[in-house]
Amino acid sequence: MFASKGLFALLAFGLGVSQVAADNRLQGIYALAKRRVPSHADAFSFALVDGEPDTFVVSDARNGIHVECTTVSACARGLYTYLTQRGGVDIWWTGSRLNELPLRLPKLGEQIKGEAIVPYRYHFNTVTFDYTSAFWDFEQWELELDWLALRGVNLPLAWVGYEYILIETFREVGLDDDDIADFLSGPAFQAWNRFGNIQGSWGGELPMQWVNDQFALQKRIVQRMVELGMTPVLPSFTGFVPRALSKLYPNASIVTGSQWSGFPAAYTNDSFLEPFDPLFSTLQKSFISKQQAAYGADVSHIYTLDQYNENDPYSGDPDYLRNISAGTFASLRAADPDAVWLMQGWLFFASEAFWTDERVAAYLGGVPGNDSMIVLDLFSEAAPQWNRTQSYYGKQWVWCELHDFGGNMGFEGNLEALTQDPIAALRSPGSSMKGIGLTMEGQEGNEMLYDIVLDQAWSSTPLSINTYVNDWTTRRYPVKPLPKVALDAWTTLAQTVYNNKDPNTQATIKGIYELAPSLTGLTNRTGHHPTMITYDTDSSVVSALKLLLQAKAQHPSLALVPEFAYDVVDVARQVLSNRFVDLYVALVNTYTSPSSTASAVSAAGQPLLALLADLDALLYTNEHFLLSTWIADARKWARGSPAYGAYLEYNARNQITLWGPDGEIDDYASKAWAGLVGTYYKARWAAFVGYLEQTKRTGEAYNATAVADTLLEIGKKWDNGTWGTGEGEWWGVHGNTWEMAEKVLKKWA
């Protein structure tokens, strides 16, 4: 294999593996079996053995199935391998189907052996904690952590509850609560406060109830991660501080960071305490000691710390950058002698003009030793940085799939890159790659793309895409016999939407109906939020939808499979999203035609609104596409307090719409959710069509500023709303998935 025994030994030390009895270390896996396969839990046995780290052997036992493994994580992966390869079941984001094992467990005959090809299997982007899990409770986290453990993830990020310890640290150096409150951001925007992009909250001060509840949740998350054989990547003090700290410590080296994404100065330009200042080390020691007291001293020695996420350093001088990283690492080691610094490598791509090779080398070179740092090559599938930085100049790094910017839900992917590129990077001369992982911004849709990356971490050769798609589909739709057309549907998608080789569009495709209406700039976008559709709609998503509905006709029990229903809605959603582009182009062409009339413009605009109404109705037929779930998840933390509930709902609404007090990065986190389509996107497009009709009638010139002002007004009014008090606002599922899917085909395809 590609990883040496020495590296795995180092990993075991760095991860703080507890030297306790093997049986105690396996209790988390036994508990996992009881949660997910309760009827068969007693049929599975596990044993930790010596040998190559992260290997497993699954074999028949007298009373069931036995898994021998060299790590707890490998045990979980061994269990998952049996459940999927022999049991024909799986666990999905939509829920676990692992309990649907055959009554009599299938025998193996020949043993199944597995070995990880890298010591690190990583998961999470810092922003995922807002775009997806901002309002999760422990039950939702429990499904997530079981999903990760079974797929062999052993290095997940653990950001929840950070603010509690940060507040205690700030208090200790003399900052009062008002100073701290002015710095912290709202519940749906904490990731960017942690990154040093924003400070403060335009929705009101962060309540201590939220801080305390999240801290309590984090204790449970960290404990569960450890039980499941994972090493949580814990937070640390990054250097971003309230402005008032410079008044308390006038001689401290505190600089002002750069403005971020057009936000007004009150909400950005964060103060940064430079790490070579002694106060930085004081705060770091305070933070980490408090964290160790809360979660345990040996839970982890790996710390996430990002200082320049979409913010350029105060100086580009290589010596300055080297001093920044050297001081940062020294503070970590002073607080924890075994500390390993983990950072996202996004800055080297997002600010590539600043981060020249010389500057990257200086910054990384300030950290002594190659095993003392882990760099996440965040966008490996489309914009890898490891190859231009000589494998991060020897530092450990992780090949990551980014994707899913803002939690957008459009179809897109490159299965070939996800299977071949990690292996090629691992084999490249001088490679210091030590991991494979997922760093998607949001965890919505395109689930196969993420499954295959984690599975590739257990195969030394690129996985066969055709075989993988067939096996994945067969487990996802556990009916016998599975109609061939169901397999054909996913083969079609794999060969079209998941075969995108253009790096300029390799990110989740955003539907243009989710963008602020305009006469220009919506179609054929490339970059982080592409709208360019890189495949033929009819031969891809339309064809796939037809095949899935044929499969249901051939085997009606497919309608009872939650994942099948989800996929039918998702594919039909993409059909409508693509068709909206055609209708929009027709509207623009009609409006800009000198001979067109107001009535012609109105007629051209009506199909857009009708499509959005149908899309909203389609999405309402499935529980996983509801805006009301997002809002309910937010409000539940208020425990009945009207004022607190309204505060949380505003945070939830603003993130997915205006994303800022005045739409600074509006629609970045847009979603294809029932309710959001019907009460927000449709309202904006109706206003736009009305404006076009009016100007055509009166002869006024098109005024882009007037349009933007109207849309901002609509956004602010919507953000300050309360769900359940407006027209067309449903809390739960209604309508019929199959009728709506057929309607999509007949009316729009």
URNORHU-V941633 format. One record per backbone hydrogen bond with DSSP energy under -0.5 kcal/mol. CO is the residue of the C=O (numbers start at 0). NH is the residue of the N-H. E is the energy in kcal/mol with one decimal. If there is no record, write none. Layout:
BEGIN
co = <CO | CO>
nh = <NH | NH>
e = <E | E>
END
This chain:
BEGIN
co = <3 | 4 | 5 | 6 | 7 | 8 | 9 | 10 | 11 | 12 | 13 | 17 | 20 | 21 | 23 | 25 | 25 | 26 | 27 | 28 | 29 | 30 | 31 | 32 | 36 | 36 | 39 | 40 | 42 | 44 | 46 | 53 | 54 | 55 | 56 | 57 | 58 | 60 | 63 | 64 | 65 | 65 | 66 | 67 | 68 | 70 | 71 | 72 | 73 | 74 | 75 | 76 | 77 | 78 | 79 | 80 | 81 | 81 | 82 | 89 | 91 | 94 | 96 | 97 | 102 | 107 | 110 | 111 | 113 | 118 | 119 | 119 | 120 | 120 | 121 | 122 | 124 | 124 | 125 | 126 | 126 | 127 | 127 | 129 | 132 | 136 | 137 | 138 | 139 | 140 | 141 | 142 | 143 | 144 | 145 | 146 | 147 | 148 | 153 | 154 | 155 | 157 | 158 | 160 | 160 | 161 | 162 | 163 | 164 | 165 | 166 | 167 | 168 | 169 | 169 | 170 | 175 | 176 | 177 | 179 | 179 | 182 | 185 | 188 | 188 | 189 | 190 | 191 | 191 | 192 | 194 | 200 | 206 | 207 | 208 | 209 | 210 | 211 | 212 | 213 | 214 | 215 | 216 | 217 | 218 | 219 | 220 | 221 | 222 | 223 | 224 | 225 | 229 | 231 | 232 | 233 | 235 | 238 | 240 | 241 | 242 | 243 | 243 | 244 | 246 | 248 | 251 | 252 | 254 | 254 | 257 | 259 | 263 | 264 | 266 | 269 | 270 | 271 | 271 | 273 | 276 | 276 | 277 | 278 | 279 | 280 | 281 | 282 | 283 | 284 | 285 | 286 | 287 | 288 | 289 | 290 | 291 | 295 | 300 | 300 | 301 | 302 | 307 | 316 | 317 | 318 | 319 | 320 | 321 | 322 | 323 | 324 | 325 | 326 | 327 | 328 | 329 | 330 | 331 | 335 | 339 | 339 | 340 | 341 | 342 | 343 | 344 | 344 | 345 | 345 | 346 | 348 | 350 | 350 | 353 | 355 | 356 | 357 | 358 | 359 | 360 | 361 | 362 | 363 | 365 | 369 | 369 | 371 | 372 | 373 | 374 | 374 | 375 | 375 | 376 | 376 | 378 | 378 | 379 | 384 | 384 | 385 | 388 | 389 | 390 | 391 | 395 | 396 | 396 | 397 | 397 | 398 | 399 | 399 | 399 | 400 | 402 | 403 | 403 | 404 | 412 | 413 | 414 | 415 | 416 | 418 | 419 | 420 | 421 | 422 | 423 | 424 | 427 | 431 | 433 | 434 | 435 | 436 | 437 | 439 | 441 | 445 | 445 | 446 | 446 | 447 | 448 | 449 | 450 | 451 | 452 | 454 | 455 | 456 | 456 | 462 | 463 | 464 | 465 | 466 | 467 | 468 | 469 | 470 | 471 | 472 | 475 | 476 | 480 | 482 | 482 | 483 | 484 | 485 | 486 | 487 | 488 | 489 | 490 | 491 | 492 | 492 | 495 | 496 | 497 | 498 | 500 | 501 | 502 | 503 | 504 | 510 | 511 | 524 | 524 | 526 | 529 | 531 | 534 | 535 | 536 | 536 | 537 | 539 | 540 | 541 | 542 | 543 | 544 | 545 | 546 | 547 | 548 | 549 | 550 | 554 | 555 | 556 | 557 | 559 | 560 | 561 | 562 | 563 | 564 | 565 | 566 | 567 | 568 | 569 | 570 | 571 | 572 | 573 | 574 | 575 | 576 | 577 | 577 | 578 | 579 | 580 | 581 | 582 | 583 | 584 | 585 | 586 | 587 | 588 | 589 | 592 | 596 | 597 | 598 | 599 | 600 | 601 | 602 | 604 | 604 | 605 | 606 | 607 | 608 | 609 | 610 | 611 | 612 | 613 | 614 | 615 | 617 | 618 | 619 | 621 | 622 | 624 | 624 | 625 | 625 | 626 | 627 | 628 | 629 | 630 | 631 | 633 | 634 | 635 | 637 | 639 | 640 | 641 | 642 | 643 | 644 | 645 | 646 | 647 | 648 | 649 | 650 | 651 | 652 | 653 | 653 | 654 | 656 | 657 | 658 | 659 | 662 | 664 | 666 | 670 | 672 | 672 | 673 | 674 | 675 | 675 | 676 | 679 | 680 | 681 | 682 | 683 | 684 | 685 | 686 | 687 | 688 | 689 | 690 | 691 | 692 | 693 | 694 | 701 | 702 | 703 | 704 | 705 | 706 | 707 | 708 | 709 | 710 | 711 | 712 | 713 | 714 | 715 | 717 | 721 | 725 | 727 | 734 | 735 | 736 | 737 | 738 | 739 | 740 | 741 | 742 | 743 | 743 | 744>
nh = <7 | 8 | 9 | 10 | 11 | 12 | 13 | 14 | 16 | 15 | 300 | 19 | 24 | 25 | 26 | 28 | 29 | 30 | 31 | 32 | 33 | 34 | 35 | 36 | 39 | 40 | 42 | 43 | 64 | 66 | 68 | 115 | 69 | 113 | 67 | 111 | 65 | 63 | 60 | 44 | 58 | 67 | 46 | 56 | 48 | 74 | 75 | 76 | 77 | 78 | 79 | 80 | 81 | 82 | 83 | 84 | 85 | 86 | 88 | 96 | 94 | 91 | 99 | 100 | 104 | 109 | 112 | 57 | 55 | 120 | 121 | 435 | 153 | 154 | 437 | 156 | 127 | 128 | 128 | 129 | 130 | 131 | 132 | 133 | 135 | 140 | 141 | 142 | 143 | 144 | 145 | 146 | 147 | 148 | 149 | 150 | 152 | 151 | 230 | 122 | 232 | 234 | 161 | 163 | 164 | 165 | 166 | 167 | 168 | 169 | 170 | 171 | 172 | 172 | 174 | 173 | 179 | 180 | 181 | 182 | 183 | 199 | 188 | 191 | 192 | 193 | 194 | 196 | 197 | 195 | 308 | 203 | 210 | 211 | 212 | 213 | 214 | 215 | 216 | 217 | 218 | 219 | 220 | 221 | 222 | 223 | 224 | 225 | 226 | 227 | 229 | 228 | 231 | 233 | 157 | 303 | 237 | 272 | 270 | 244 | 245 | 246 | 247 | 248 | 249 | 251 | 253 | 273 | 256 | 271 | 268 | 262 | 266 | 267 | 198 | 256 | 240 | 254 | 273 | 276 | 279 | 280 | 281 | 282 | 283 | 284 | 285 | 286 | 287 | 288 | 289 | 290 | 291 | 292 | 293 | 294 | 295 | 298 | 302 | 339 | 233 | 341 | 309 | 320 | 321 | 322 | 323 | 324 | 325 | 326 | 327 | 328 | 329 | 330 | 331 | 332 | 333 | 334 | 335 | 338 | 302 | 341 | 373 | 304 | 375 | 346 | 347 | 348 | 348 | 349 | 350 | 351 | 353 | 354 | 355 | 359 | 360 | 361 | 362 | 363 | 364 | 365 | 365 | 366 | 367 | 372 | 395 | 340 | 395 | 342 | 376 | 397 | 344 | 377 | 379 | 399 | 381 | 382 | 383 | 387 | 388 | 390 | 392 | 393 | 393 | 394 | 374 | 433 | 434 | 376 | 399 | 436 | 379 | 380 | 401 | 438 | 440 | 406 | 441 | 407 | 499 | 417 | 418 | 419 | 420 | 422 | 423 | 424 | 425 | 426 | 427 | 427 | 430 | 396 | 119 | 398 | 121 | 400 | 123 | 124 | 443 | 448 | 449 | 449 | 450 | 451 | 452 | 453 | 454 | 455 | 456 | 457 | 458 | 116 | 117 | 464 | 467 | 468 | 469 | 470 | 471 | 472 | 473 | 474 | 475 | 476 | 477 | 478 | 482 | 485 | 486 | 487 | 488 | 489 | 490 | 491 | 492 | 493 | 494 | 495 | 495 | 497 | 498 | 412 | 414 | 500 | 502 | 504 | 505 | 526 | 506 | 513 | 514 | 530 | 531 | 529 | 509 | 533 | 536 | 539 | 539 | 541 | 542 | 543 | 544 | 545 | 546 | 547 | 548 | 549 | 550 | 551 | 552 | 553 | 554 | 557 | 558 | 559 | 560 | 561 | 564 | 565 | 566 | 567 | 568 | 569 | 570 | 571 | 572 | 573 | 574 | 575 | 576 | 577 | 578 | 579 | 580 | 580 | 581 | 582 | 583 | 584 | 585 | 586 | 587 | 588 | 589 | 590 | 591 | 592 | 592 | 595 | 600 | 601 | 602 | 603 | 604 | 605 | 606 | 607 | 608 | 609 | 610 | 611 | 612 | 613 | 614 | 615 | 616 | 617 | 618 | 619 | 620 | 621 | 733 | 624 | 625 | 626 | 673 | 628 | 629 | 630 | 631 | 632 | 633 | 634 | 635 | 636 | 637 | 638 | 640 | 641 | 644 | 645 | 646 | 647 | 648 | 649 | 650 | 651 | 652 | 653 | 654 | 655 | 656 | 656 | 658 | 668 | 666 | 664 | 664 | 662 | 665 | 667 | 669 | 672 | 675 | 676 | 626 | 678 | 679 | 680 | 681 | 683 | 684 | 685 | 686 | 687 | 688 | 689 | 690 | 691 | 692 | 693 | 694 | 695 | 696 | 697 | 698 | 703 | 706 | 707 | 708 | 709 | 710 | 711 | 712 | 713 | 714 | 715 | 716 | 717 | 718 | 719 | 720 | 724 | 728 | 729 | 736 | 739 | 740 | 741 | 742 | 743 | 744 | 745 | 746 | 747 | 748 | 748>
e = <-1.8 | -2.3 | -2.1 | -2.7 | -2.6 | -1.8 | -3.1 | -2.7 | -1.7 | -1.2 | -0.7 | -1.7 | -1.8 | -1.2 | -1.3 | -0.5 | -2.1 | -2.4 | -1.9 | -2.3 | -1.9 | -2.0 | -2.6 | -2.6 | -1.6 | -0.9 | -2.1 | -1.5 | -3.0 | -2.7 | -2.5 | -2.5 | -1.9 | -2.3 | -2.8 | -2.3 | -3.0 | -1.0 | -2.8 | -2.2 | -2.6 | -0.5 | -2.0 | -2.6 | -2.6 | -1.8 | -2.0 | -2.2 | -2.6 | -2.5 | -2.4 | -2.5 | -2.0 | -2.6 | -2.4 | -2.6 | -2.4 | -2.1 | -2.1 | -2.2 | -1.2 | -2.7 | -1.8 | -0.7 | -0.6 | -1.7 | -0.5 | -3.2 | -2.4 | -0.5 | -0.5 | -1.8 | -1.6 | -1.9 | -1.7 | -2.0 | -1.2 | -0.6 | -1.0 | -1.9 | -2.9 | -1.9 | -2.1 | -0.6 | -1.4 | -2.0 | -2.8 | -1.4 | -1.8 | -3.0 | -2.1 | -2.4 | -2.3 | -2.7 | -2.4 | -1.2 | -2.4 | -1.7 | -2.6 | -1.4 | -3.0 | -0.5 | -1.4 | -0.9 | -0.8 | -2.0 | -2.7 | -1.9 | -2.1 | -2.7 | -2.7 | -1.6 | -0.9 | -0.7 | -1.9 | -1.8 | -2.0 | -2.8 | -1.7 | -1.4 | -1.8 | -2.7 | -2.2 | -0.6 | -0.9 | -2.5 | -1.5 | -2.7 | -1.4 | -0.7 | -0.5 | -0.9 | -1.7 | -2.9 | -2.5 | -2.5 | -1.8 | -2.1 | -2.0 | -2.5 | -1.7 | -1.2 | -2.3 | -3.0 | -1.9 | -2.2 | -2.7 | -2.3 | -2.2 | -1.9 | -2.7 | -1.8 | -0.6 | -0.9 | -2.4 | -2.5 | -0.5 | -3.3 | -0.7 | -1.7 | -1.3 | -0.9 | -1.6 | -2.4 | -0.5 | -1.9 | -1.5 | -2.7 | -0.5 | -3.2 | -0.8 | -2.2 | -2.3 | -1.0 | -1.7 | -3.2 | -2.2 | -2.6 | -0.7 | -2.2 | -1.5 | -0.9 | -1.7 | -2.4 | -2.5 | -2.6 | -2.1 | -2.7 | -2.7 | -2.2 | -1.9 | -2.3 | -2.7 | -1.9 | -1.6 | -2.5 | -2.3 | -0.9 | -0.5 | -2.6 | -2.0 | -3.3 | -1.0 | -2.3 | -2.4 | -2.2 | -2.2 | -2.1 | -2.3 | -2.5 | -2.2 | -2.7 | -2.3 | -1.9 | -1.7 | -2.6 | -2.0 | -1.4 | -2.6 | -2.4 | -2.8 | -0.5 | -2.8 | -2.2 | -2.8 | -0.6 | -1.0 | -0.5 | -1.4 | -3.2 | -2.2 | -1.3 | -0.8 | -2.6 | -2.3 | -2.7 | -2.5 | -1.9 | -2.7 | -2.7 | -2.0 | -0.8 | -0.8 | -1.5 | -0.7 | -0.7 | -1.5 | -2.5 | -1.0 | -2.3 | -0.8 | -2.3 | -2.8 | -1.9 | -1.1 | -1.4 | -1.4 | -3.2 | -0.6 | -0.7 | -1.0 | -3.0 | -2.2 | -0.7 | -1.3 | -2.3 | -2.6 | -3.2 | -0.9 | -2.2 | -0.5 | -2.6 | -1.3 | -0.7 | -0.6 | -3.2 | -1.4 | -1.8 | -1.1 | -1.8 | -2.6 | -1.8 | -1.2 | -2.6 | -1.4 | -0.5 | -2.3 | -2.5 | -2.2 | -1.9 | -0.8 | -0.5 | -2.0 | -1.3 | -2.1 | -2.8 | -1.5 | -1.8 | -1.3 | -0.5 | -0.6 | -1.2 | -0.8 | -0.7 | -2.2 | -2.3 | -0.9 | -1.7 | -2.1 | -2.0 | -0.9 | -1.8 | -1.8 | -2.5 | -0.6 | -0.5 | -2.7 | -2.9 | -2.0 | -2.6 | -3.0 | -2.3 | -2.2 | -2.0 | -2.1 | -2.1 | -0.5 | -2.4 | -0.5 | -1.5 | -0.9 | -2.4 | -1.9 | -1.4 | -2.2 | -2.5 | -1.9 | -2.5 | -1.8 | -0.7 | -0.7 | -2.6 | -1.6 | -1.1 | -2.1 | -0.7 | -0.8 | -1.9 | -0.6 | -3.4 | -2.0 | -1.7 | -1.4 | -1.0 | -1.8 | -0.8 | -2.7 | -0.7 | -0.6 | -0.6 | -0.9 | -2.2 | -0.8 | -2.7 | -2.4 | -2.2 | -2.3 | -2.4 | -2.2 | -2.1 | -2.2 | -2.0 | -1.9 | -2.1 | -2.1 | -2.5 | -1.8 | -1.7 | -1.8 | -0.7 | -2.1 | -2.4 | -2.4 | -2.3 | -2.1 | -2.6 | -3.0 | -2.4 | -2.5 | -1.8 | -2.0 | -2.2 | -2.4 | -2.4 | -2.2 | -1.9 | -0.7 | -0.7 | -0.8 | -1.9 | -2.6 | -2.5 | -2.0 | -2.1 | -2.6 | -2.5 | -2.1 | -2.6 | -2.6 | -0.7 | -0.6 | -1.6 | -2.1 | -2.5 | -2.4 | -2.1 | -1.6 | -1.4 | -0.7 | -0.5 | -1.4 | -2.5 | -2.5 | -2.1 | -1.9 | -2.1 | -2.8 | -2.4 | -2.1 | -2.6 | -2.6 | -1.8 | -1.7 | -1.6 | -2.1 | -1.7 | -0.7 | -0.5 | -3.6 | -0.6 | -0.9 | -2.1 | -2.7 | -2.7 | -1.5 | -2.7 | -1.8 | -1.1 | -1.8 | -1.3 | -1.6 | -0.6 | -2.7 | -2.2 | -1.9 | -2.4 | -2.4 | -2.3 | -1.9 | -2.3 | -2.7 | -3.1 | -1.9 | -1.1 | -0.6 | -0.9 | -3.5 | -0.6 | -3.8 | -0.8 | -1.4 | -1.0 | -1.2 | -1.7 | -1.2 | -1.3 | -0.6 | -2.3 | -2.4 | -2.3 | -1.4 | -2.2 | -2.4 | -2.2 | -2.3 | -2.5 | -2.0 | -2.1 | -2.8 | -2.3 | -2.1 | -2.5 | -2.4 | -2.3 | -2.7 | -2.0 | -1.9 | -2.7 | -1.9 | -0.6 | -2.0 | -2.4 | -2.5 | -2.1 | -2.4 | -2.4 | -2.0 | -2.2 | -2.5 | -2.6 | -2.2 | -2.3 | -2.7 | -1.5 | -1.8 | -1.4 | -1.2 | -0.8 | -0.5 | -2.3 | -2.5 | -2.2 | -2.0 | -2.3 | -1.9 | -2.5 | -3.0 | -2.2 | -1.4 | -0.5>
END
